[in-house]
Amino acid sequence: MRKTSIETLFPCCIGLLCLIASGLPSQPATAQNAAPAPAKAAPVAPVATDGKALMLLAAKSNGLTGPDIQPWHAKASFKFFDEKGNVTDEGTYEELWVSRTKFKLSFTEKSFTHTEFGTSKGILLSGNPAQSIELESFVRSEFADPLPSLKTVQGEKFALTPTQLGAIKFSCLRQTNANAEPIGPNWCLDPEKPILLIDNIPGGQHVIHSKTLSFQDRFVAGDLRFVSNGKAILTAHLDSLEPLGPIDEADFAPPADAAPWTPIVVLSPDIAQTLLTVKVAPDYPVAAQKQDVKGKVMMKATIGKDGKVTDLQVVSGPDMLRDAAMDAVRQWVFEPYRVNGEPVRARTWIVVGFPN
């Protein structure tokens, strides 16, 4: 089994430029039945110059689960790495998708297989419900659901900031509050097309999208690289992406051992931030100020069905700042995350900085 744990996913260091210099798309390829091959790019609307408009365009243009998407079949392979760059585990992701209530999604690794069947009455699971698939879920979400939903975007405000790393230019978007102050993560797009290139996770971590494909007039990453402390801890490659049809109902029939399952949905920090409705700023401890103790406290939290924070655990951060960070976050409230219209528990990571 892999040695990389959730706690090692988000240390507060940035080492990005050398990892994105190779692989960023110049022209999208078109997904085919096997390995994608270069082809004519799908038509793209002109890039907007307003933050909100550009975020709406990006949300419509990236991913695989929009209301206009026709059924599809995807296969991907992924690898986990330790801090020395050694492969600690590997596996595959495969999904047959018709709609949010009709799909078959599988993660297969050396020690287990986890398969979910989407139905109109909820999700059925074939596999061990205790098996953690937190990191694997990031692979699926970054391929298929990398940006907030259109409904979420329509209710928020976003600032647009042109950004440059070396010779590479981006159009970066960040959620803001009513005072135009940044309150959430940011997503960096190609400056000429609404293609997601970098998903910046609070705490200085990044998911790099490269070798972009065009599928049903949508953009989908061909490769993903999850970067922590300047090193890749997880990479994923989209092996194939093709239309699904005609639909064989037998493919979606759960086996006899499948049981009702309400997963604790794993949300990336950026998606969780878009659901945040009440945010209480932490008190900077006087003792920490006197000793000039600064830094970021990272916590793993569960958001209940009512949107309140439960099961809060500190992952990293200066000891003198931890209690203050937890006291503040316990008062946060989120819009409940919903699956098939029903609120479910969700797990995510929260970073609080001192001074904020």
C-alpha positions as CSV (number, residue, x, y, z in Angstrom):
1,M,0.0,0.0,0.0
2,R,1.1,3.6,-0.6
3,K,2.8,5.5,2.2
4,T,1.6,8.9,1.2
5,S,-1.1,10.0,3.6
6,I,-3.7,12.8,3.6
7,E,-1.6,14.6,6.2
8,T,1.3,14.9,3.7
9,L,-0.8,16.3,1.0
10,F,-0.7,20.0,2.0
11,P,2.5,21.3,3.5
12,C,2.9,25.1,2.9
13,C,5.6,25.3,0.2
14,I,5.4,26.2,-3.5
15,G,7.5,24.7,-6.2
16,L,5.6,25.0,-9.4
17,L,7.3,26.5,-12.4
18,C,9.6,23.6,-13.2
19,L,6.7,21.2,-13.0
20,I,4.4,23.1,-15.4
21,A,7.0,24.1,-18.0
22,S,6.4,20.9,-19.9
23,G,3.0,19.7,-20.9
24,L,0.8,22.8,-20.9
25,P,-1.5,22.7,-23.9
26,S,-1.0,24.9,-26.9
27,Q,-3.9,23.4,-28.9
28,P,-6.4,20.8,-27.5
29,A,-6.4,17.3,-28.8
30,T,-9.6,15.4,-29.5
31,A,-10.4,12.4,-27.3
32,Q,-10.6,9.2,-29.3
33,N,-11.5,5.6,-28.5
34,A,-7.9,4.8,-27.6
35,A,-5.0,7.2,-26.7
36,P,-5.9,10.7,-27.8
37,A,-4.4,12.0,-31.0
38,P,-4.0,15.6,-32.1
39,A,-6.9,17.0,-34.0
40,K,-8.8,20.1,-34.8
41,A,-9.7,22.0,-31.6
42,A,-13.4,22.4,-30.7
43,P,-14.9,25.8,-31.3
44,V,-14.4,28.1,-28.4
45,A,-16.3,31.3,-27.4
46,P,-14.1,34.4,-27.0
47,V,-12.5,34.6,-23.6
48,A,-14.4,37.1,-21.3
49,T,-12.6,40.0,-19.7
50,D,-14.9,40.1,-16.6
51,G,-14.1,37.7,-13.7
52,K,-17.7,36.4,-13.3
53,A,-18.3,36.0,-17.0
54,L,-15.0,34.2,-17.5
55,M,-15.7,31.9,-14.5
56,L,-19.1,31.0,-16.0
57,L,-17.5,30.3,-19.4
58,A,-14.9,28.1,-17.8
59,A,-17.5,26.2,-15.8
60,K,-19.4,25.6,-19.0
61,S,-16.3,24.6,-20.9
62,N,-14.4,22.2,-18.6
63,G,-15.3,18.8,-17.2
64,L,-17.7,16.0,-18.2
65,T,-20.9,16.2,-16.1
66,G,-22.8,19.2,-17.4
67,P,-26.5,18.9,-18.4
68,D,-25.6,19.0,-22.1
69,I,-23.0,16.1,-21.9
70,Q,-23.9,12.9,-23.7
71,P,-23.0,9.5,-22.1
72,W,-19.3,8.7,-22.0
73,H,-16.7,6.1,-21.0
74,A,-13.4,7.0,-19.4
75,K,-10.3,5.1,-18.3
76,A,-7.4,6.5,-16.5
77,S,-4.3,5.2,-14.7
78,F,-2.6,6.9,-11.6
79,K,0.5,6.5,-9.5
80,F,1.3,7.6,-5.9
81,F,4.8,8.8,-5.0
82,D,6.7,9.3,-1.7
83,E,8.9,12.3,-0.9
84,K,11.8,10.7,-2.8
85,G,9.9,10.3,-6.0
86,N,9.5,6.5,-5.6
87,V,6.2,4.9,-6.7
88,T,4.4,3.6,-3.6
89,D,1.2,2.4,-5.3
90,E,-0.7,2.6,-8.5
91,G,-4.2,1.8,-9.9
92,T,-6.9,2.6,-12.4
93,Y,-10.1,4.6,-12.6
94,E,-12.9,3.7,-15.0
95,E,-16.3,5.3,-15.3
96,L,-19.4,4.7,-17.5
97,W,-21.5,7.9,-17.2
98,V,-25.0,8.5,-18.4
99,S,-26.2,11.1,-15.8
100,R,-25.6,12.0,-12.2
101,T,-28.1,9.3,-11.2
102,K,-26.9,6.6,-13.7
103,F,-23.2,5.7,-13.7
104,K,-20.7,3.0,-12.8
105,L,-17.4,4.2,-11.3
106,S,-14.5,2.0,-10.2
107,F,-11.1,2.4,-8.6
108,T,-8.9,-0.6,-8.7
109,E,-5.5,-1.0,-6.9
110,K,-3.4,-3.9,-5.9
111,S,-5.2,-4.5,-2.6
112,F,-8.8,-3.6,-3.4
113,T,-11.5,-2.7,-5.9
114,H,-14.1,0.0,-5.1
115,T,-17.2,0.2,-7.5
116,E,-20.1,2.6,-7.2
117,F,-23.4,2.3,-9.1
118,G,-25.4,5.5,-9.4
119,T,-29.2,4.9,-9.4
120,S,-32.3,7.0,-9.0
121,K,-32.6,5.9,-5.4
122,G,-29.0,6.6,-4.5
123,I,-25.6,5.0,-4.7
124,L,-24.9,1.3,-4.3
125,L,-21.4,0.1,-3.4
126,S,-19.6,-3.1,-4.3
127,G,-16.5,-3.3,-2.2
128,N,-15.3,-2.4,1.3
129,P,-17.1,0.7,2.6
130,A,-14.3,1.3,5.1
131,Q,-11.7,1.5,2.4
132,S,-10.5,5.1,2.1
133,I,-10.5,6.5,-1.5
134,E,-9.8,10.2,-0.6
135,L,-6.9,10.7,-3.0
136,E,-8.5,8.6,-5.7
137,S,-11.6,10.8,-5.5
138,F,-9.5,13.8,-6.4
139,V,-8.4,12.0,-9.6
140,R,-12.1,11.6,-10.6
141,S,-13.1,15.1,-9.6
142,E,-10.2,16.8,-11.4
143,F,-11.0,14.9,-14.6
144,A,-14.8,15.2,-14.5
145,D,-15.7,18.0,-12.1
146,P,-12.8,20.4,-11.8
147,L,-14.7,23.6,-11.3
148,P,-17.7,24.7,-9.2
149,S,-21.2,24.1,-10.7
150,L,-22.8,26.8,-12.8
151,K,-25.4,27.3,-10.0
152,T,-22.6,27.9,-7.5
153,V,-20.7,30.3,-9.9
154,Q,-23.9,32.3,-10.6
155,G,-24.3,33.1,-6.9
156,E,-20.7,34.3,-6.3
157,K,-18.3,37.0,-7.4
158,F,-14.9,36.4,-9.0
159,A,-11.9,38.7,-9.6
160,L,-9.8,38.2,-12.7
161,T,-6.0,38.7,-12.4
162,P,-3.5,38.3,-15.3
163,T,-0.6,36.2,-13.9
164,Q,2.8,35.2,-15.3
165,L,5.2,32.5,-14.1
166,G,8.4,32.9,-16.1
167,A,7.3,33.0,-19.7
168,I,4.0,31.3,-19.0
169,K,0.9,33.5,-18.8
170,F,-2.4,32.7,-17.1
171,S,-5.8,34.3,-16.4
172,C,-6.4,33.6,-12.7
173,L,-9.8,33.7,-11.1
174,R,-10.5,34.0,-7.4
175,Q,-13.7,34.1,-5.4
176,T,-14.3,37.4,-3.6
177,N,-16.7,38.8,-1.0
178,A,-19.0,41.8,-1.2
179,N,-16.0,44.1,-0.5
180,A,-14.0,42.6,-3.4
181,E,-11.7,40.9,-0.9
182,P,-10.4,37.4,-1.9
183,I,-12.0,34.7,0.3
184,G,-11.4,31.5,-1.7
185,P,-9.1,29.6,-3.9
186,N,-8.1,30.5,-7.4
187,W,-8.2,28.8,-10.8
188,C,-5.7,29.7,-13.5
189,L,-6.8,29.4,-17.2
190,D,-5.1,29.7,-20.5
191,P,-5.2,33.5,-21.4
192,E,-6.6,32.8,-24.8
193,K,-9.1,30.0,-24.1
194,P,-11.2,29.1,-21.1
195,I,-9.0,26.0,-20.4
196,L,-8.2,25.2,-16.8
197,L,-4.5,24.8,-16.3
198,I,-3.9,25.1,-12.6
199,D,-6.2,24.4,-9.6
200,N,-4.6,26.3,-6.7
201,I,-5.5,24.7,-3.4
202,P,-5.4,26.9,-0.2
203,G,-2.1,26.3,1.5
204,G,0.0,26.7,-1.6
205,Q,-0.7,23.3,-3.2
206,H,-1.5,22.8,-6.9
207,V,-3.2,20.4,-9.3
208,I,-1.7,20.9,-12.7
209,H,-3.8,20.1,-15.8
210,S,-1.9,19.4,-19.0
211,K,-2.2,17.8,-22.5
212,T,-5.8,19.1,-22.7
213,L,-8.3,17.2,-24.8
214,S,-11.5,18.3,-26.5
215,F,-14.5,16.1,-26.0
216,Q,-18.1,17.1,-26.9
217,D,-17.0,20.7,-27.0
218,R,-15.6,20.4,-23.5
219,F,-12.0,20.6,-22.2
220,V,-10.7,17.7,-20.2
221,A,-7.2,17.2,-18.8
222,G,-5.2,14.5,-20.4
223,D,-2.7,14.5,-17.6
224,L,-3.0,15.5,-13.9
225,R,-0.1,16.3,-11.5
226,F,-0.8,16.8,-7.8
227,V,2.0,18.9,-6.4
228,S,3.0,19.3,-2.7
229,N,6.1,20.9,-1.4
230,G,7.4,21.3,-5.0
231,K,7.1,17.6,-5.7
232,A,4.5,15.4,-7.4
233,I,2.7,13.0,-4.9
234,L,0.1,11.8,-7.4
235,T,-0.1,11.7,-11.2
236,A,-2.9,10.5,-13.4
237,H,-3.2,9.9,-17.2
238,L,-6.4,9.7,-19.1
239,D,-5.9,6.5,-21.2
240,S,-9.2,6.8,-23.1
241,L,-12.3,8.8,-23.4
242,E,-15.1,7.9,-25.8
243,P,-18.8,8.3,-26.3
244,L,-20.9,5.6,-24.7
245,G,-23.6,4.1,-26.9
246,P,-25.7,2.2,-27.4
247,I,-26.2,1.9,-23.7
248,D,-26.1,-1.7,-22.3
249,E,-28.3,-1.8,-19.2
250,A,-26.3,-4.8,-18.0
251,D,-23.3,-2.5,-17.5
252,F,-25.1,-0.6,-14.8
253,A,-26.7,-3.6,-13.0
254,P,-25.3,-3.8,-9.5
255,P,-24.0,-7.2,-8.3
256,A,-25.8,-9.1,-5.6
257,D,-23.3,-7.9,-2.9
258,A,-23.9,-4.2,-3.7
259,A,-25.4,-2.3,-0.7
260,P,-26.8,1.2,-0.2
261,W,-24.0,3.6,0.5
262,T,-23.9,7.2,1.5
263,P,-20.2,8.2,1.2
264,I,-18.6,11.0,3.0
265,V,-17.9,13.0,-0.1
266,V,-14.4,14.3,-0.4
267,L,-14.3,17.9,-1.5
268,S,-11.2,19.7,-2.6
269,P,-10.6,22.8,-0.5
270,D,-11.4,25.1,-3.4
271,I,-14.9,23.5,-3.9
272,A,-15.5,23.6,-0.1
273,Q,-14.7,27.3,-0.1
274,T,-17.4,28.0,-2.6
275,L,-19.9,26.6,-0.2
276,L,-18.8,28.6,2.8
277,T,-21.5,30.9,4.0
278,V,-20.3,32.0,7.5
279,K,-16.6,32.6,8.1
280,V,-15.3,33.7,11.5
281,A,-11.8,35.2,11.5
282,P,-9.4,33.7,14.1
283,D,-8.1,35.7,17.1
284,Y,-4.3,36.0,16.7
285,P,-3.0,34.9,20.2
286,V,-1.3,37.6,22.1
287,A,1.5,35.3,23.2
288,A,2.1,34.3,19.5
289,Q,2.3,38.0,18.5
290,K,4.8,38.8,21.2
291,Q,7.0,35.9,20.0
292,D,6.4,36.8,16.3
293,V,5.0,33.3,15.7
294,K,3.3,33.3,12.2
295,G,2.2,30.6,9.8
296,K,-0.7,28.5,8.6
297,V,-2.7,25.9,10.4
298,M,-4.1,23.1,8.3
299,M,-7.1,21.1,9.5
300,K,-9.0,18.1,8.3
301,A,-12.7,18.7,8.8
302,T,-16.1,17.0,8.2
303,I,-19.0,19.1,7.1
304,G,-22.3,17.7,8.4
305,K,-25.5,17.5,6.6
306,D,-26.5,20.7,8.3
307,G,-23.4,22.5,7.0
308,K,-21.7,22.7,10.4
309,V,-18.1,21.7,11.0
310,T,-17.5,18.4,12.9
311,D,-14.6,16.1,13.6
312,L,-12.0,18.9,13.3
313,Q,-8.4,17.7,13.4
314,V,-5.2,19.7,13.1
315,V,-2.8,18.3,10.4
316,S,0.0,20.8,10.7
317,G,0.9,24.3,11.9
318,P,2.6,26.1,14.8
319,D,1.5,24.8,18.2
320,M,0.7,28.3,19.5
321,L,-1.7,28.9,16.7
322,R,-3.7,25.7,16.6
323,D,-6.3,26.3,19.3
324,A,-7.2,29.7,17.9
325,A,-7.5,28.3,14.4
326,M,-9.8,25.5,15.6
327,D,-11.9,27.8,17.7
328,A,-12.6,29.9,14.6
329,V,-13.3,27.1,12.2
330,R,-15.7,25.4,14.6
331,Q,-18.0,28.4,14.0
332,W,-17.9,28.2,10.2
333,V,-21.0,27.2,8.3
334,F,-21.2,25.8,4.8
335,E,-24.0,25.3,2.4
336,P,-24.7,21.5,2.7
337,Y,-23.2,19.5,-0.1
338,R,-25.9,17.5,-2.0
339,V,-25.9,14.2,-3.9
340,N,-29.0,13.6,-5.9
341,G,-30.6,16.5,-4.2
342,E,-30.0,15.1,-0.7
343,P,-27.5,16.7,1.8
344,V,-24.5,14.4,2.7
345,R,-21.5,14.6,4.9
346,A,-18.4,15.9,3.2
347,R,-14.7,15.8,4.2
348,T,-12.3,18.6,3.3
349,W,-9.2,20.5,4.4
350,I,-9.1,24.0,5.8
351,V,-6.2,26.3,6.1
352,V,-6.1,29.4,8.4
353,G,-3.2,31.8,8.3
354,F,-1.8,34.0,11.1
355,P,-1.8,36.9,10.7
356,N,-4.8,36.7,8.4
